[in-house]
Each structure stands twice: as structure tokens, then as C-alpha cells.
Amino acid sequence: MFGTEPQSYKYSEEMQARQDIDGVMIATGDFQHAKLCTEVVQAGKDCYVEKPFANVLEEAKAARAAVKASRQVVQVGTQHRSQAYPLAVRDIIKSGRIGEVARITQEWNVNQPRWRYIHQLDDGKTPTLLKEEDTDWKRWLLGKPYRPFDPHVYLEFRLYKDFSSGIFDQWLSHGSDMVHLWTDETHPVSAVAAGGILTWKDGRENPDNATVTLIYPKGFIYTYSTSFSNSYRSFSRIQGRDGTIENYGGEGASLFMVTKEGGRQDKDPESGSGPTYTAPPGMGPEFDHAEIVRVPGVKAPNSHGPDDDDVDHLMKWLTAMRDRSEPNATVDHGFSHSIVCMMAAQSYWSGKKLYWDPAKEEIVDQPV
């Protein structure tokens, strides 16, 4: 596109040594993001680091410290902070239109194995896609305890708990980041998670069905859930004391409806004070004044929303690099969603309810 030949390097240090490179995008394994972000900013480069920002707390702290000690522009890949409809929802909530937020629910589902790229487990006969001599396996482990080479782990790291928490790292990172955007929160008070491998019993370690429930300091509950076993009607719902915002579709969907339904006038629908439905409600009763959220000058909303390759978020980073301004998704935003993902994963594996100590910045197993 620019009349130059793309260059490749075996090791990132070779690329970072070049003085004519201003910015580096990190799109590697989940467990590598924070460490590589630290290396990039210490090499004097601006950085776009994919989510999750980190999945080990000490590495999240170290990367955040390195960024703040530098002059580099670092943007996290939670792209919904740059998209018109999530920002419009933030403004509706801030306006007080639905009142004080009491509950946020997200349910994002697919009916597929997800992240399983080698479709048949090694049986001694089926050739694998990758051999150890094709890689630097020890370097790829990047400080994790040594284990024998496994092409499944290398290519499908999201399924293995030492390298990713799967659903939590990949999708809860986006979900919680939008919750933080909408509510101006930075961390939960507590988290408890449950789930299991219920459908795709293919050697994976991370769950294919999972739910996490979090309480936030402002006094609302946030529940996130994903199933890889059924794809029925993914949604997000923000419930305030005076109304509700409903999103139709999975992660990134741009179709939002805002309505008075569920507010104080609907004290108890079962007692007759609210609407009665004899068919799926759609937009609800006319007197609740439901309306689709629309943003002038951008594409009409739908249940799919922008693609992951939506250019807006990348351009925000490039613009911030040029004028040395703060990007839309900062290292602090990345640190915040990482707390949620780590608490969810640790609760899932331990079976315990966990808490965040904001003064010590530690995950603990007793209320603070």
C-alpha cells in the first residue's frame, strides 16, 4: 500500500531497535500482552496493546507503571470506547434519564467450540499444523513454567488456563470495559464465578459456559454470562430506577433501545400496575415511550454492530500519537478491565467469592 516491503523479525527486540518505527501493535497471546507492552514503551515506542491488558496482577501493575513512567501513547484494544453507540448510551445514563443504575446484565452466546483451530486432537496419525522446530517454544512461553511443546497450546492458547482465562479474558474484558465506560467505575467490590465444560469436551481446560456476578462501589450488580452451547438472543441490559436500556445482539452490537419500562411506575407488573403481554413485547407498550438510540452522522444501528476491524479505534490511537494526546482506552482503563477478568478467573478456579482491596490493589478472599 505504501510502496514498501513488509518486514518480519524472529524477535521483537530486532524490530524495536529500529529508529524509524514510532508505534507497535501487540496482538499476541493473552499472557504476553503486559510483558510486551512494558518492553515496547521502554524501547521508546508508542503502543496499541490488545485486550486483555494483562491476566497476572503483578504484570498488570508493572506494565501500568512502565507506561506512566514513559512519555509514550498507549491505547488498549477495547475498541467500543471509540464507537458512537456505546458513547451515546454513556451520555443517556449520565443525563439521568433512566435514574440510578441498579443492575447491568450481559449475555453473549454462540453455538460453536470457539478458539479450537486444530479440529482433530492428535491421534498419532493426523498431521499437526505446527512442529516445535517451527517455533521458539521457550521464548513463546515468556516466563511461564516449562512444559513440552504442544501445538494446541501454541495455536489455541485461549483454551488453556495457564495462558488465558478464555471467556473472561476475551469477552468479559469488553463487557466490563463498557460497564466502566457507562458508570465511571474502575473496579468491583466483589466477584463470584461459576461454569464448566458442558458441551465441547475436546481437551480444553477453560469453560465453554460461564457466569460471573460482580458488585460495584456505586451500588449496582453486574452479571456477565456466555454459553458456547446455544446462541439464543444475546443481549445487554442496563436497569435504572426510572427506566431501562436494552441492547440487542452480542459483544459490540449497536442496536440499543431506551424505555421507561421497569421504572417506578411499573412497581409490580404481576399486580396489574405494569403492561400485560400476550405476545413477545418488542418495543413494549406505547405509554413507556420506547425509542431506538440513534446517533446522527453514523451508520444506522443493528444487532451486529461494527466489525472487530472497525477503523475508529485504531485512528484514535494514530491521532493521539500525532498530537501526543490521551487515547480513548488508556492503560488505566486496561488495568480496570484486567481486575475484573482476573477476579472472575480466580473465583472460577477456586470456587470462592473474591474481593478487591483498592488501597493495596490486591485480590483477597475476605470483604474489605
C-alpha angles and dihedrals in degrees: 000000000000096000094254132112113246110243127219130201133195092217130031093229089068091056094043091053090067112102094204094065114090103176139026128202116211112208101155135116117323093246092053100054101087096042093048092046088057091051093048097052092043087055088058097252129132112240143214105194121190124231137299089054088204141340098199115067097217090051091049090053093046093050092046090050092049091051094048091048090054135066092231127126108235123184124184119222097244091122099182089081087072098046124100101230100051087047091050089052090051089054093048090053092047090051089063093237095137094031126228112353111244103169140012120193127186126183115178115176142177132175100225139085094254122205095020103125100162097065097196122049114235110280098170090258105060112081114235124231094237139034127203092245088062090064144041092239097181091050091048090055086061097197099329115131111279118262130168115277113277120181090204092059092044096049100027102037092147089073096056122077098217090062106029141001090225111210092025097049095039106039108010087057088064095039096050092043090058090048089053090047092051097044105029090236123144104191142007126246094222144355136198124181137187138174143108149203098288105154115009102059094171103128097283120140102202120078124266090203121039142159130189128187121200134184119211131208093246089063107258132120122231121198122187123186137174132182124191088189103067131020100203115153108318113210148165121217130191112195119197129177090255103035150335140257114208125192120201114212139025133292110337097011111152101203108107128168124196120201142162089232113122091028129123093286089063096058096157118357091193091063093055098259092112137044124301117219127202093173135024104303103230106178093358128229118341093239091065089064096221115188137178114248108244129182119205117238098021134089116287113264124259139168093266103048125184122345120250085253092060105146099217098084094046090049090052088058094047091048090050090050091053098048097027092237130145113277123229096253108042132190088260090056088049092049090051096053090044090059090056094047093048094047091049093048094045091047091050094052097040099039089226135123106243134201137206120233103205094189095053094027092227137132109238136177098228130066113268 
